[in-house]
Amino acid sequence: MQNGANSEHAEVDGTWQHWYESGEGEKDVILIHGIPTTPHLWRYVVPRLRGAKVHNWEMVGFGDSIPEGEGRDIGVARQAVHLHAWMDHMGIERAVLAGHDLGGGVAQILAARHPERCSGLFLTNSIGYDSWPIPSVDAMRAMRPLVRRTPETLFRRVHATFIRRGHDDADRAKESHRIHFRPYHEHGGAEAFAHQIDDLDTDDTLAVQHRIPRLDVPARVVWGAADRYQKVAYGERLAADLGVILERIEEGRHFTPEDHPEPVAAAINDIVARAF
């Protein structure tokens, strides 16, 4: 359970998918996390959301779904395919898509390829265009054999460092590392992480960049302006393409849903109120 949410899972087109559900309303919100996190990234945002049924979706091959990713493409574009199939399975015709980091890329791709399924779009410190993979991840991809054999004690420190550098709240960073590292500890550690980064492909977002300005839905872009991983210039570009003003959290770093849930939730609530 997560903040009183129900943990759900189902087989969708031959793939077991996992998500959390909470809230009530005629409108649907789908929250999409990134790397190296889990749906619990949104744990402080979910209780602040109003007027919608909230689906906190777990990417295939991430979090407790790490085992389901074995032998599968778990790249960002493929995640959008999985999510689209899951929406069909759930009978969700349209939803507000809210994404952070890789999850923001999934939201962009789904909205761009299936605009009829998107009733609103929220992005926070999201990948986009050619903003990713970040240099540190590229370096690890170049050393795949070594990364796969990294002892858990060392991988734990690497994960903790990555999480800490993405937070401006030190206490929240410690909590975040503890929560998001557990699935790696239980499901393969560095080997699982290596598979996740193996499938990252910048072309996934570049392929839909020309469609982003065509989206005619309520949108908000909120950005931790001190982010070391996804630079604020990319947030400005996404906001401009969506026809909105970038909302900056000046002291915020990468993991805005954890450090700054209030403005994140407020923006999503605004989209829900305007979504059609």
N, C-alpha and C positions, 0 to 999 in steps of 0.2 A: 504493500500500500504506500501511496505517496500523497501526503496532505489530504488524506481521506479519499483519494481517487481509487478507482477500481483498476486492478491490473488485469489486462485482457490479452488473449492470444488466439490466433486462428490460422488455419492453413489457407493461403491465398495463392492460387495458381502454382501449387506445389512447393510453396515457400512458407514456413512458419513465421508469422509476424507478431510483434509484441507492441502493446501500447497501453497507456493509462487513460481512463475516462473520468471526467468530473463535470459538474455544472449542469445547468438546464437552460433550454432556450430553443427557439426555432432555427437559429443560425448556428453554424459550425465553425470552430477554430481549430486548425491543426498546427501544433507546435513542432518544430523540427530542430534538433540539436546538431552539433558538429563534432569535431575531433579535438582532443581525445576525451570527449564527454559522453553523457548519456541523457535520457529524457529528464533526469533529475536536475539538469541544468536550469529548468524552468520552475523549480520547486517554490521559489519565492514570488514568482509571477502568477502562477495558477490561482492562488487564493484571492488575488486582486482582480481577476477577470470577472466580468458581469455580462449577463444577458445572452449567453451562448453555451452550447455544449462544447467542452474542450477535449480534444483528442491529442494527447502528448505521445507522439509517434516515435518509435525507435527504429533507426536505420538498420537494415539487414546487415549483419556482420559487425555490429557495434553493440556495446553494452552487454546485456544478458543475451542478446541475439548473436554474439560472436560465433558460436558454433554453427549457426545457420549460414554463415558467410563462407565456410570452407568449400573450396572448389567453385565458388561463384564470383562473377564480376560484382564488386560492391562499390564501384565508382559512383560519382555524383549523378551522372546521367541515368545510370541504371537504377539508382535509388528513386529517381523521379518516376520511372516505370513501375517500380514496386509500389510506390505511394499511390499512383493512379489506379493500379489494380486493387489496392486496398480500399480506396474510395468507392470503387464499383462494388466490392464485396460488402461494404458497410451501407451502401445505398445513399451515399453522400453526393448529391448532384453538384453543389457548389460550396466552397468553404473559404474562409479567410486563412491564407497561408502565412505563417510567421516563422522566419528562419534566422538562425545565428550561424556564423562560420560556414561550414559545408552545408548545413541545413538551409542557409540562405540561397546557396546555389541550387539546391534541390527545388526550393520554392520558385525561383526564377525560371528554371527549366520547365517545371510543370505548368506554371502560369503562361509561359511563352508558347508552349506546344499545345496546351489545352486551355485557352483563355476562357472557354465556356464553363470551366470547372472552378475558376478563381473569382471569388466575390470581393476580395480585398487582399492587399499584399503588405506585409510588415517585414522590414529587414533591419538587423542590428549587427554591426561589425561582421558583415557577411563577405564571403568570397564573391568575386565578380570579375568579368572581363579576364585580364591576365594577371590578377593580383595574387595568384596562388599557383602551385604550392610555394610556401614561404621558403626562404633560403635554408633554414635549419632542416626543414623536411626534405628539401632537395638533396642536401648533404647526406641525410640518412638513407635516402633512396639510392644514392650512389654507392652506399656501403651495405646493401641489403643482406649479404651473407653474414656480416658481422652483427648487424642489428638483430637478425633472427636468433643469434646465439647469445645475445646479451643476458647475463644472469639477472634474475628478478631483483636482487638488491640494487644493482646499478640501474635497471630500467625504472624501478620505483623512484630513484633520485631524479632521473631524467624527466619523468612525468611530473614530479613535484616541482621541479624547476620551471618547466613549461607553464604549469598552472600558476605558479607564484608570479611569474613575470607578466601574466595576463590579468592580474588583479591589482586594484588599488586599495582593497580592504584585506589586510594580512590575515585576520581571523577567518574571513570568508574563504580565502585561498587555501588555508589548511583544511577546512571542512570540505571544500571542493575536491581537493586531491584525495582525501579519504573516501569520499563517495564515488568518484569516477574511476579510481584505481581498482576498486573491488572486482569489477568484471574481468579486468586484465589478470588479476591474481587468480581468479577462478577458471579462466578460459584461455590460457596459453601465453599470457604475458607479452613479451616482446615479439614473439612469433605472430600473435594476433595483430599487434600494431603494425608490423612489417607488411602484412597482407592489406591492411587498411590503406597504407600510404602507397603500396604498389599500384593500386588502381586509380590513383588521382591523375586526372588529365585536364589540363587547362582548356583544351578544345571543347570540353563539355559546356563551359559558360561562354566561350567565344562564339560557339555555334548559334547561340540564341541572343547575342547582344543586340542585334539589329531589331529584335522584336520587343525589347523592353520598352522603348518609347511608345509603342503602339498599344500598350495595355491601358485600357480605359476602366480602371477600378480605383476605389479609394486606396490610398497608399500613405505610408509613413516610413521614414528612415531615421533611426536613432543611432548615434555613433559615439562610442568612447573615443574622444579625440586624442588621447594619449596612447592609443593602441600601438604596440610594437609589431603586431602581426598583420593586421589589415589597416593600412594607412587611411587616414581621414580623407585624402584626396579621392579614393575610390568611393567612399560614402557620398562625397559631393557629386561625383559623376552619376552614381545610381539615383540619387535624389533628383538631379537635373533631368535624367532620362524619364523618370516617373512623374515629372512635373510638380515636385514638392520641394520644400525648403529643408535642408538637412538640419536635424535637431542634434546639436552637439552636447555631449557631457564632457566638459573640459577636462576634468580630472580622471575621467573614466578610461579604463584600458580595454582589454579584449572581451572579458567575460561579463558584459553588461547585465544579462539577465540575473546573475548572481549578486553583483555588487550594487546594481541600480535598478531593482525590480519596479520601483514606483513609476519612473518615466516610461519604462518599457511597457508595463501593464496599461498605463494611461493611453499610450499611443494605440495599442491593440484594441482597447475599449472604444476609442474614437472610431477606429475602422469598423468595428462591429456595428456601432450605432449607424454608420453611413452605408454599410454593405447592403447589397440588393440581392 
